[in-house]
Structures are given as structure tokens and as C-alpha cells.
């Protein structure tokens, strides 16, 4: 059996599950090997429209029983209520479980998914919805190399996927890539507002900012140069870019970014502790 025939079951049919399933199908995965379970008929209809061959339904136990790879795509606050009734449900031997529920630690997942021991925790981000995501993965020790390859295959369906060995780093990952898109959106929002204030039409302001952000991101990803070199390549001594960057520095942008990311990491740690405490009750 090839990877494209691996039975992948999703519990939860929200936007991220839709993005992953769509990416898998685009990569050539068999639609008949994609199972979706969700209580909402409207959500299931989206998947049926995506590809009529996808197996859809509202029975989580049936999806669990069918899936060689189980993807948990439900909100963190709902995951315990979803999984507790499935503790004694039938599942394939050697099943791999992948969780994209933010903040759910491997220990919490092991407790909720017992007897499943092969578990991968994934931190995706919003650009996964357009196939340009950044996902970071960490696995339990029981997860085999073949299962790690399967998890990589699933996560890479929506963009780039990287691994960490220390789950404690997931809070920093959350601060950088999980929350990161919002930081860029804020800067773009502010740039658009100033552009309009300087006389540009809303349409032109939006086009200038968004295409510039898209292009700069693409250059940063594809170039062999570092970010400092790229910034300096756009900056002429005494020029307009230099004036703008000097204003950023005078306002303490480096300290602002440092404090923002550390605040996000700190909050991620707090939320993880609260979630773990709740699952231990």
C-alpha cells in the first residue's frame, strides 16, 4: 500500500481540516481514503463538494475505527468531550494520532487517546488555509520513523513542516509562527492607513502594501541572502528607506518585537498549564 492509500480520518471538519484534506487530494491522495467526521451537515457538505469520493459522516467512532492516521481537528476546549467516549472504541493496531489542537500537550493527548501511544502534536498557522503554512511537529517516543514520515506527509500538505525534539519549544513556536501572521497583518494595516492618509486611494494603498508584503516574503524565502543583507540591499545611505528605518529604531522597534514575542510565549505557557490542569481533573 502506498502513502496515497493510507486511510486518514479527521475528527472535526473545520477550516484547518478542510485545508489539510484539500492539500492531500491535490498531492494525489485517494479521496476514498479520506474520512471526515463532524456533527454539522454544512461542514460535511463542504468536503463532499471538494470531492464526492471523500467519506463523510457524524460518527466519530466509525472514523476512529477506519483511520490508520487519525487527525484531531477539534477546538482544544472540546477535545476532552470528543475523546472520552472513544476510550474503549475499536481502532487499528499501530494507529498514528495527529493533533492540531493548540496547547494540548503530548502527555494530555496520551491520557485522552489511551491506548494509542504514537502521537504527533502539530502547531500549524493560518496561511495553511492557502497552502502556504508553517507547521512544527513533535512526537511521542513511541512514534516510529515510518509514522513520523506519515505525519510529515500530512503536515506538508498545507505548506512547510519542521520537527522539534523538545516539546517545551512549542511555546516559542506558537509565539513566532502560530501568532506570527497577526504581527504582519498589523504592520500591513498600519501601513495601509498611513498610505491613505498620504493621499493614496484605499484600493491603491491596499495593493501596494499587500503585494509588497507578498513579494518581500517570497524573496526572503527564496533568496540565499540573510535578512540583514536583504534589508541593506534596499537601503541607500541617506535615502528614503534609511529615514524610515531610523524612525523605527528611534521608537524602539527591536524592544517592541522582543516584548511582543515574549508576551505571546508567556501566555502560551499559561494556557498550556491551565489546559493540562483541566485534563488532569
C-alpha positions in Angstrom: 0.0 0.0 0.0 1.3 3.4 -0.9 1.1 6.5 1.2 -1.6 7.9 -1.0 -3.8 4.9 0.0 -3.3 5.4 3.7 -6.6 5.8 5.4 -6.6 9.3 7.1 -9.5 10.1 9.3 -10.4 13.6 10.6 -12.4 14.2 13.7 -13.5 17.8 13.2 -14.3 19.3 9.8 -13.4 22.9 10.3 -11.2 25.2 8.1 -7.9 23.6 9.0 -9.1 20.1 8.3 -10.5 21.3 5.0 -7.2 22.8 4.1 -5.2 19.6 5.0 -7.7 17.4 3.2 -7.6 19.6 0.1 -3.8 19.6 0.2 -3.7 15.9 0.4 -6.0 15.4 -2.5 -4.0 17.9 -4.6 -0.9 15.8 -3.8 -2.7 12.8 -5.2 -4.1 11.2 -2.1 -7.1 8.9 -2.7 -10.3 10.6 -1.8 -11.8 7.3 -0.8 -9.1 7.1 1.9 -10.1 10.4 3.4 -12.7 10.1 6.2 -14.3 13.2 7.8 -16.4 13.1 11.0 -18.3 16.3 12.1 -21.7 16.9 13.7 -22.5 19.7 11.2 -24.1 18.7 7.9 -23.0 22.0 6.4 -19.4 21.2 7.2 -19.6 17.8 5.7 -21.2 19.2 2.6 -18.1 21.3 2.0 -16.0 18.1 1.9 -18.5 16.4 -0.4 -18.3 19.3 -2.7 -14.5 19.3 -2.6 -14.5 15.7 -3.7 -17.6 13.4 -3.8 -15.3 10.4 -3.0 -14.5 11.6 0.5 -16.1 9.5 3.2 -18.2 11.8 5.4 -20.4 11.2 8.5 -21.1 12.2 12.0 -19.9 9.0 13.8 -16.5 9.7 15.5 -16.2 6.0 16.5 -16.5 4.9 12.8 -13.8 7.4 11.8 -11.6 6.2 14.6 -12.1 2.6 13.6 -11.3 3.3 9.9 -8.3 5.6 10.3 -4.7 4.4 10.1 -3.9 8.0 10.7 -6.3 10.0 12.9 -6.2 13.8 12.7 -7.8 15.5 15.7 -9.0 18.8 14.3 -11.4 20.0 17.0 -11.1 23.0 19.3 -8.9 22.4 22.4 -11.8 23.1 24.7 -13.8 20.4 23.1 -11.2 17.7 22.6 -11.8 16.0 26.0 -15.6 15.8 25.4 -14.9 14.3 22.0 -12.3 11.8 23.0 -13.6 10.5 26.4 -16.4 8.5 24.8 -13.9 6.9 22.4 -11.6 5.5 25.0 -12.8 1.9 24.5 -13.7 2.2 20.9 -12.1 0.0 18.2 -9.1 1.3 16.3 -6.5 -0.2 14.0 -3.3 -1.6 15.6 -0.5 0.9 15.3 -2.7 3.8 14.7 -1.0 7.2 14.5 -2.8 10.2 16.0 -2.0 13.7 14.9 -3.4 16.6 17.0 -3.6 20.2 15.7 -5.4 21.3 18.8 -3.4 24.3 20.1 -2.0 24.0 23.6 -2.7 20.2 24.0 0.5 18.6 25.3 1.6 15.1 24.4 1.0 14.0 28.0 -2.6 15.2 27.8 -3.1 13.6 24.5 -1.6 10.3 25.7 -4.1 10.4 28.6 -7.1 11.1 26.3 -6.1 8.8 23.5 -5.2 5.7 25.5 -4.3 3.1 24.4 -2.8 4.9 21.4 0.8 5.8 22.1 2.0 7.0 18.7 1.1 10.7 18.8 2.3 13.8 16.9 1.4 17.3 18.1 1.4 19.8 15.3 1.3 23.6 15.5 0.1 24.9 12.2 -0.7 28.6 11.3 -3.3 30.4 9.4 -1.5 30.6 6.0 -2.0 26.8 5.8 -5.5 27.7 4.6 -3.9 28.8 1.3 -1.2 26.1 1.2 1.5 28.5 2.5 1.5 27.4 6.1 4.3 26.7 8.5 3.8 23.7 10.7 6.0 22.4 13.5 5.8 18.9 14.8 6.8 17.0 17.9 6.2 13.3 18.6 6.0 10.8 21.5 9.0 8.4 21.8 6.8 5.5 20.7 6.2 7.1 17.3 8.1 5.2 14.6 10.2 6.6 11.8 7.5 5.5 9.3 4.8 7.2 11.4 6.9 10.4 11.5 7.1 10.3 7.7 3.3 10.0 7.6 2.9 12.9 9.9 5.3 14.9 7.8 3.3 14.0 4.7 0.0 15.2 6.3 1.5 18.4 7.7 3.3 19.3 4.5 0.0 19.2 2.6 -0.5 22.8 3.7 3.0 24.2 3.3 6.3 23.7 5.1 6.8 21.3 8.0 9.6 21.1 10.5 10.3 19.0 13.6 11.5 19.8 17.1 12.6 17.2 19.7 11.9 19.3 22.8 8.1 19.9 23.3 9.0 22.8 25.6 10.0 24.8 22.5 6.4 24.7 21.2 5.5 27.8 23.2 8.2 29.7 21.3 7.0 28.2 18.1 3.5 29.4 18.9 4.8 32.9 19.6 6.8 33.1 16.3 4.8 31.2 13.7 1.5 30.4 15.3 0.7 34.0 16.2 3.1 35.5 13.7 0.7 36.2 10.8 -1.2 38.6 13.0 2.0 40.7 13.6 2.5 41.1 9.8 -1.2 41.9 9.4 -0.9 44.6 12.0 2.1 46.2 10.2 0.2 46.0 6.9 -2.9 47.5 8.5 -0.9 50.5 9.8 0.9 51.0 6.5 -2.3 51.0 4.6 -3.8 53.6 7.0 -0.8 55.9 6.6 -0.8 55.4 2.8 -4.5 56.5 2.7 -3.7 59.5 4.9 -0.9 60.5 2.5 -3.5 60.7 -0.3 -3.5 57.2 -1.9 -6.8 55.7 -2.7 -7.9 52.7 -0.5 -7.6 50.4 -3.4 -4.1 51.5 -4.4 -2.9 51.6 -0.7 -4.1 48.0 -0.3 -2.5 46.8 -3.5 0.9 48.5 -2.7 1.1 47.1 0.9 -0.2 43.6 0.2 1.9 43.0 -3.0 5.0 44.4 -1.3 4.4 42.1 1.7 3.9 39.1 -0.6 7.0 39.9 -2.7 9.2 40.6 0.3 8.1 37.3 1.9 8.8 35.4 -1.3 12.3 37.0 -1.7 13.1 36.2 2.0 12.1 32.5 1.5 13.8 32.0 -1.9 16.9 34.1 -1.5 20.3 32.8 -0.3 20.9 36.1 1.4 20.2 36.7 5.1 17.5 39.1 6.3 20.1 41.8 7.3 21.6 41.6 3.8 18.2 41.8 2.1 17.3 44.8 4.2 20.6 46.6 3.5 20.2 45.8 -0.3 17.0 48.0 -0.2 18.6 50.7 1.9 20.7 53.6 0.5 22.7 55.8 2.8 20.7 59.0 3.3 17.8 57.7 1.3 14.1 57.3 2.0 14.3 53.7 3.3 17.1 54.8 5.7 14.9 57.6 7.0 12.0 55.2 7.7 14.3 52.6 9.4 15.8 55.3 11.6 12.3 56.3 12.7 11.6 52.6 13.6 14.8 52.4 15.6 14.1 55.7 17.4 10.7 54.3 18.5 12.3 51.2 19.9 11.0 48.6 17.4 13.5 46.0 18.5 12.4 46.1 22.1 8.7 46.2 21.0 9.2 43.0 18.9 11.1 41.3 21.8 8.4 42.1 24.3 5.6 41.1 22.0 7.0 37.6 21.2 7.9 37.0 24.8 4.4 38.0 25.9 3.0 35.5 23.4 5.2 32.8 24.6 4.4 33.5 28.2 0.7 33.4 27.5 1.1 30.1 25.6 2.8 28.6 28.7 0.0 29.9 30.9 -2.7 28.5 28.7 -1.0 25.1 28.4 -0.8 24.8 32.1 -4.4 25.6 32.5 -5.4 23.1 29.9 -3.2 20.4 31.4 -4.7 21.0 34.8 -8.2 20.7 33.4 -7.4 17.4 31.7 -6.0 16.0 34.9 -9.2 16.7 36.8 
